[in-house]
């Protein structure tokens, strides 16, 4: 009986250990430019990703703003964080995937004026935000300073 208990305990312990596959790279090689439908949903079929931008548009453009037809730019970094912005935004939003939802990790304030034509580029250790001639290195924690790039 004691041997059966030890065997059951050993199987339980080995069965509960979590498996970690690393390294892993979740980055998207290029940004996705997504247009919202009339319900505020954007869909990226290449990466099997869809989510609503309604709350994000209301936060950036006001309570009465409609998300229909808004074009957002989305890119995903190596760690799996999503960076989202759009023309007329003052911020870049960093999200993680939650249970059936996108959860805001951080809001990165870019400036006091709205961006006119923001674009993302995937870099080795950061996401590059290009807006006109301005370039910023972004991480999930904010804007990288000077020589930290």
Secondary structure as the mmCIF struct_conf table of DSSP 4:
data_model
#
loop_
_struct_conf.conf_type_id
_struct_conf.id
_struct_conf.beg_label_comp_id
_struct_conf.beg_label_asym_id
_struct_conf.beg_label_seq_id
_struct_conf.end_label_comp_id
_struct_conf.end_label_asym_id
_struct_conf.end_label_seq_id
HELX_RH_AL_P HELX_RH_AL_P1 UNK A 2 UNK A 16
BEND BEND1 UNK A 17 UNK A 17
HELX_LH_PP_P HELX_LH_PP_P1 UNK A 18 UNK A 19
BEND BEND2 UNK A 23 UNK A 23
BEND BEND3 UNK A 29 UNK A 29
STRN STRN1 UNK A 30 UNK A 30
STRN STRN2 UNK A 32 UNK A 35
TURN_TY1_P TURN_TY1_P1 UNK A 38 UNK A 39
BEND BEND4 UNK A 40 UNK A 40
STRN STRN3 UNK A 41 UNK A 44
HELX_RH_3T_P HELX_RH_3T_P1 UNK A 45 UNK A 47
TURN_TY1_P TURN_TY1_P2 UNK A 48 UNK A 48
STRN STRN4 UNK A 49 UNK A 52
HELX_RH_AL_P HELX_RH_AL_P2 UNK A 54 UNK A 61
TURN_TY1_P TURN_TY1_P3 UNK A 63 UNK A 64
TURN_TY1_P TURN_TY1_P4 UNK A 68 UNK A 69
STRN STRN5 UNK A 71 UNK A 76
TURN_TY1_P TURN_TY1_P5 UNK A 78 UNK A 79
BEND BEND5 UNK A 80 UNK A 80
STRN STRN6 UNK A 82 UNK A 86
TURN_TY1_P TURN_TY1_P6 UNK A 87 UNK A 88
BEND BEND6 UNK A 90 UNK A 90
STRN STRN7 UNK A 91 UNK A 97
BEND BEND7 UNK A 99 UNK A 101
STRN STRN8 UNK A 102 UNK A 109
BEND BEND8 UNK A 112 UNK A 113
HELX_LH_PP_P HELX_LH_PP_P2 UNK A 114 UNK A 115
BEND BEND9 UNK A 116 UNK A 117
STRN STRN9 UNK A 118 UNK A 122
BEND BEND10 UNK A 124 UNK A 126
STRN STRN10 UNK A 127 UNK A 131
TURN_TY1_P TURN_TY1_P7 UNK A 132 UNK A 133
STRN STRN11 UNK A 134 UNK A 139
TURN_TY1_P TURN_TY1_P8 UNK A 140 UNK A 141
STRN STRN12 UNK A 142 UNK A 143
HELX_LH_PP_P HELX_LH_PP_P3 UNK A 144 UNK A 145
HELX_RH_3T_P HELX_RH_3T_P2 UNK A 146 UNK A 148
#
